[in-house]
């Protein structure tokens, strides 16, 4: 019998070994999903995950309508790039499989409902584009730093947050993930140790693994990262970079307190750490909220923001604020990798931010989020589920599962009922065996009766 925690990996490893040893030669058709599920005594979803891992590692290729076949491009087992790619893809295999399909209920969604963020605040600007508003766009290469008026607006916004930064110290990117990618490419090398929140932002984990770095998780509690844990792990590992999300943390919903922020910066100063601070929900949070970049004034903090979570996931615009030398390095890396970001989209975002409707949009969105949070906590209480933190910021609740409920298996069962869940395992760098499982729940979807019915049945049988 395969162990519960690694069924897909054991199946993938068994098939990979057969391919390496020549038992399954090039062009061999693998068992169908149904036949493999029967042979290994697992669900079809487990077989899908195992086959996805084999595809990511170059062992198998899918043929539309014909099944899965042994690839003609055999991976070298000592190829470090191939290994890193496989590790990065493995982190998000299950969520990727789910995100590529249509789900009736998206309880594990990372973004708010489209109607919350893509309403009237965007419509007038998109109409202007459709009608070819004169002067909106210019057909020419522009500064790789990004559209200057938007950087000027961001400079004023950050000044309200007590982060003094000039427009030339702001680099526009294709969202926060692109910003992380530039920082990782510029400053980290294979074999480097990197500190991150745990639980934390799993797409960042994938990027760091792809770069060949070694991740070390820093415990997160209600007040932010544990400063003592950060100091201990930074000192023992020799890490120079710490990636953290201070406010409306994904996935726990916790926010950094002022006292904890001072503690973190003292550790960073003493151990010469560079901190990459993710402020994805910055526009939803008070300007006076505790931010490391405000206390540090970008001496050893690199500050990352985005509009994907607040305005629209389709408008891929983010930014980095940092010291002049860091921005100079990241501009060069941006030019080498993508040449430039979209001046068209940056103009749209600039127009929205300078429209009087944007602040009204933020006020309305904050109200929707707060109402949804209160409703979600009440609904979970009725089910006997208690969030790790009830008074959260942002869209997420981090919910502990009762003993006997495995987050990955629960996610698969929910998928069969067209309910998308985000299992806690993918957000944890180094989950301790025996620790309870968790789910990240989006407050906007907790009230769906289908979710309540699903959890009620699962909890009754656990």
N, C-alpha and C positions, 0 to 999 in steps of 0.2 A: 504494500500500500504506500503511495506517495505521501510525503509529509504535507500537512495542510498549508504551511506557509510558502511553499515553493513548488507547487505542482507544475505551473507553466514553465518555470526555469528548468526543472528536472526533465520534463518532456523535451524541451528545446535542446538541453545538453545531450540527452540520449540520442536524438536524431542527428545532432551535429557530429557526435562520435561515430555514428554509422557512416556518415558522409566522409569524414576524415579517414576512416579505415577502408573506404572503398566498398562497403557493403551496399551503399546506395550511390550508384554512379551518376554522373551527369545525365540530366534528362529524365531521371526517374520521377514518376508521379507519386506524391505523398498520398497517404490515406485521405479520404474526404473528411470534412469536419465531423460529420456524424459517425463515420467508421472509427476515426481516431478517438472520439469521445467514448465510444463503446470499448475500444481496445484498452484505453488507459483508465477507464472507469472515472471519468471526469466530465464536467459540463462542456458544451460546445464553446462557450466563452473562454474557458481555460485553454482549449486547443487554439482558438483564434489568437490569444495572447502568445502562446508558444510559437505559433507560426510567424507572428509579427516579429518576435525576437530573432528568429532565424532569417527573416527577410532583412532586418536591420543589420545583421552580422554578415550578410552576403552569402549565406548558405542556400537560400531558397528564393525563387522568384514566382510571383503570382501571375497566372495567365487568365485574363478575363473570360469567365464562363467555362474554363477548363480545369481549374483547380490550382494546386501548388506543385512546383517542380524543382528538383535539385538544380541549382544554378551552375552555369558553366564557368563562372568567375569564382574560383575557390579562394576564400580568405586565407592569408598567412596567419597562423596562430600567434606569431610574434610581432604582428603589425600593430604598433601602438596607436596609430590613428584609428584603425578599424576597431580596436578594443574600446577606445574612448567614445567613438560614435555609438557603439552598442550600449555602453553604460549610460550615455546621455539619453538615448531613445528609451531605454528600459524604464527610466524614471517616470515617463509620461505615457507609457504604452496604453494603459487602461483608459486614461482620460482621453487620449487621442482617438482611440477606437470609438469612444462614446460621443465625442464632439463631432465626429464625421457623420453621425446619424441624427435623425430627427427624434427628439424626445418630447412627449406631451408635457411633462413637468420637469423643470430644470432647477431642482432644489440645490444642486451643487454648483450652479453657475457662478462665475467670478465677477460678472458684470451685472448692473441693474437692468430691469426690463427696458427695452428700447423706447417705450412710450414715456419713460421717466426722463430720458436725457436727449432724445432726438426729436423733440416736438417743435413748437413754434419758434424757439430760440434759433433754430437753424434754417427754418423754411424760407424766410425772407432772403437770406444770403444765398441759399441754393437757387432761388428763383432768379436772383441777379446774375448768377453764373450762367444759368440756362438761357437767359435773354441776351447774354454777351455784353454785360455792363461795360461800358467804355472805361479803359484805364485800370481795370481790376488786375489784369495780368500783362506782363511784358515778356516777349519772346526773346530771352537772352539768358546766358549763364549768369548766375548771381554769386554772391559771397558764399563760400562753403560753410561759413558760420551760421547762415540762415537769414531770413528776412529781417532787416534791421528794425522796422517799426514794431514787429512782434517782440523782438528782444528788448526794445525800449519799454514796451508795456510790461514785460515780465520783470524788468529791473524795478519798475515802480511797485509792482505787486510784491516782489520779494522785500522791498524796502518796508512795506507795511508789516511784514513778518519779522522785521528787525534784522534782515540779512542785507547788508550793504554790498551791492554788487553792480558794477557798470555793465552796460550792454555788451561791451567787448569781452566780458568774462562769462558770457552766456553762449552756449552752443546749442543750436536746434538739432533735434534728432528725429528719427522715425519712431517715436514712442520711447517709453522707459526701457523696454527690452533692448532696443538698439543702443541706448546709452550704456547699459550694462555691457553689451557686447564690445563696444569701443573701449571701455575701461579695462575689461578683461584682456583684450587683444594687446593693448598698449602696455599694461603693467604686470601681467601675470604670465608665468611660464609653466610648462609641464613639470610636475613635481613640487611646485609651491604649495604650501599649506594656506588655506583661506578659512576665515571664521565667518559664520553666518548665523542668523537667528534659527533656532530650532524649537518649535516648528517655524517654518518660514516659507518663502515664495518659491515653489518648486520649479518654475521655468528658469529661475536663476541657478538653481542646483544643476539643471541640465547643461546650461552654458558653461558652468565651472567644470563640470565633469568632461565636457567636450574639449576643454582646454587642457585637460590632463592634470588639473589641480587636485589636491586632497582636501576634502571638506571636513571641517570640525564644527559641530553645532554648539552654539551658546544658548543656554537655557533661557526661556522667556517666561517672565511671570507678570502679574497684573500691572506692575509699574514700568515694565519695559525689560530689556535684556538684564540678566543677572550680572552685576558688575564684578562680583567676586569670581564667578565662573569665567567671565571674559578674561580677567587678569590671569587666572590660573592656566587657562588654555592658550592664551597668547604667549605666556612665558614658557610653557612646556613645549609648544609646537614651533615657536619662532615665526609665527605668522605675522605679516605686515599689513594685511587688509582685513577689515571687518565690514560686511554688508549687513545693513539693518534697516527696518522700516519703523520709524519712530511713532507715527500716528495712524490710527485706524488700521492696525496691523492685520495683514493677510497671512494666516487665517484666523487669528484669535480675537480680533476686534479690540485688543488692548492698545493703550497709548502711553507714551513715555511721560513720566512726571519730571518736574523741574529738578528735584533733588537727584533722581536717578540719572538725569542727563549730565549733571555736574560730575557724578561718580564715574560715568562712562568716559567723559573727557579727561578726567584725571588719570584713569588707566591708560588711555590712548597717549597722553603726554609722557607718562612714565615709561611706557614700553614702545614708544615710537610707532604707533599704529596709525594707518590711514583709514578713515571711516567713509564708507559710501552710504549716504543716507537717502533712502527712497521715500518720497513724499507724494505718493500717487493720489492721495485724497486731499492734497493741500488746500484746494479751493473750498472744500466742505468744512474744513477745520478752522477754528478761530485763528486770527492772525497772531494772537498772543500765546497760542499753544507752544509747549516746550519743543523746540527744534534744536538739534545739535549744531546745525549750520549757523543759527542765530547766536548761540553762545560762543562758538568757535570762530565765527566770521571767516570761514573758508580757509583757515590756515592748514588744518589737517582733515577737513571734511569736504567731500565731493557730494554736492547736492543734486538729486535727480528728481524731476517732475514730469508729469504727463497729463494729457487731457482725455485719455481713453476712457477712464472710469467716471468722468464727470460730464463730458460733452458728447462724445461718440467714439465707439471703438473703431469706427471706419475712418476717422480722421487721425491718421498715424502721425501725431505731433507730440514730441516730448522735448526735454531740454536738460542740459547739464550746466550747473553754475559752479565755478571753481576758480582757483588762482590762475593767474595769467599763464604760467608755464604749463600747467595741466591742460588748460583749454587749448593752448598752442599745439601740444602733442596730440590731443584728441581730434582737433581740426585736421591735422595731417593724416591721422588714421582714417577719419571719415572720407577724405578725398581719395585715399588709396583703396578703400573698400567699396564705396558706393558713389564716389565723386561728389554728389550733392543730394540734399533732401528736396522735397517738393515745395517750391516757392508758391505754387498754386494753392496747395492745402494750407500752407502757413499764412497766406493772405486771408483765407476763409476764417481761420482761427483768430487772427488779429481783428477782423471785422466783427466777429461775434463778441470778443472780449471788450471791444470798445463800444458795443451797442448797449444802450441803457437796459435792455431786456436781460442781460446776462446775470446781473445781481438778483433780479427777480427770479430767474431760473434757479439759482443756487438756493435762495430762500425756500422756494417751492420744493426743490429736491430734498433739502434738509428736513422739511416737514414730512415728506413721504417716507424718508428713511426712518425717522424717529417713530412715526406711527407704526410702521412695519416691524420695527424692533420690539415695541411693546406688545404688539399682537403676537409676534413669533414666540416671545418668552412665555406668554400665557398659554399658547397652544402646546408648547413643549412641556410645560408643567402638567397639563392635563394628561399627557402621555407618560409622565413619570421620567422625562428626560431633563437633565439640568445642564444648562450651558456653563462652561468654565468661567465665564464672566457674563453677567446679565446686562449691565449698563455699559454697552459697547459703543464705539465710534465706527462709522462706516457700515458696510453691508453684511458683515459676517458674524456668525455665532460658531464657537468651537464647542462641540457637544461630545461629552464622554459617553461611550457605549457601555451597557451593562456587561458584566462578566459572561462570557460564552458567546458574545456576538463579535464576529470578525469583520472588520471594516471592509476588506476587499470582497469577501463572500457576500456581505450585505449589499454592496454596490452592484455586484453581478445580478443578484436576485431582483433588485430594484430596476435594473435595466430591462429585465424581461417584462416588466410592467410599464415600460416607457417612462421611468422616473430616473433622472440623472442625479447621482450623488457624487460627492468629492471625498474619497476616503482619506482619512488622516495620515495614513502611512506615507503618501507621496509628499507630504509637507514636512516630514521629519528626517533629519540628517542621519541620525543614529538611534533608532527606536530601541529601547531597552526591552529584551524579552520578558514577557509577563506583564508589561505595562498595559493598561486598558486601551482599547481602540478609540478613535475619535472620527467625527465627520465634520467637515466645514459646510455649514448651511447658509444659504443666502436668505436673508430675512424677507425679501420680497416674495418668496415662493413657499414659505413654511405653512401659510394658511390654506394651501390647496387641500381640499378634502381627500384627494387621492393619496397625498402624503400621510395624512393622519391615519387613514385606513391601513396603509402599508405598514407604518410603524407599529400600530396597535397589534396587527397580526404577528409581526416579527417579535415584538416584546413579549407577547403572550406565550410564544413557543421557545423563548430563550432560557 
